Amino acid sequence: MKPAIHPEYKTAMIHCACGYVVETRSTVGNIHVEICSNCHPFFTGKQKLLDSAGRVEKFRRKYGLKTEPAGDRG
């Protein structure tokens, strides 16, 4: 490696909005994030399910499409 061209790699703290703090190393310094693996719904298991069936029906009504029978998908 060439001397004096690489950024300084120093200790940094990652602060989440939920209060979770992680110590790591970075060239950027301290990092502030809104969501982390400690509070993200996918990782915590508190995932909110969307009503996709209602959204599909709304789309079909809006554009006048007929609904397909469930067993008629070839």
N, C-alpha and C positions, 0 to 999 in steps of 0.2 A: 504494500500500500504506500502511496505517496504521502509524505508528511505534510501537515498543515492544509489539507483540502477537505478533510472529513469533518462533519459537524460533531459537536460535543454530545456524547451519549451519557446523560445524567439521570439520577433518580427523579421520578415524577409521581405525582399522586393523581388518580382518576377519581373525581367526585361525582356521584350520581345525585339526581334531584331527590331520590328517596332517602339519602343519607349514607348510602353504602360507599365506602372508600377503599380503593385498591392501590397498593404501592407497586410500581413497576419502573421500567427504565424507558426513556424516550428522548428524542432530540428536540421535541416540541416544548417540554416542560409540563406544568400542571394542565390537566384536561378536565373540563366540566361537561357531563352528558346528561340528557334528560331521562334516559331509560337504560337499564343494565340487565344482566342475566338474573340478578337478584329480584327484580321487580317486574320483568317482562312477562306478560300473560302466557306466552308459549312455554316458558321455562318453569313457571310457578304452578301450572296446571289450572289456573283460574281463567281459562280462555273463554271469551264470550262468543257464542255461536250466532251467526247471522241468519236471518230469515230469508234464505235464498229462494225458497219456493214461492214466497209472496212476491219477491222481486221479479221472478220469471213470469208469474201470472199477470202482474201489472204490465210488463213488457208486451205480453201476448194480447192483452186487452187494448193497449194503446195502439198497436199496429194491426189489430183485427186478425191475428193468426189463430188457427184452430189448434186445440190441444191434441196431442197424439196419445193413443192408448198406451199404457205402460208396457204391455207385452208385445207391441208391434214394432220393435226396433230390430231390423234385420241386419 
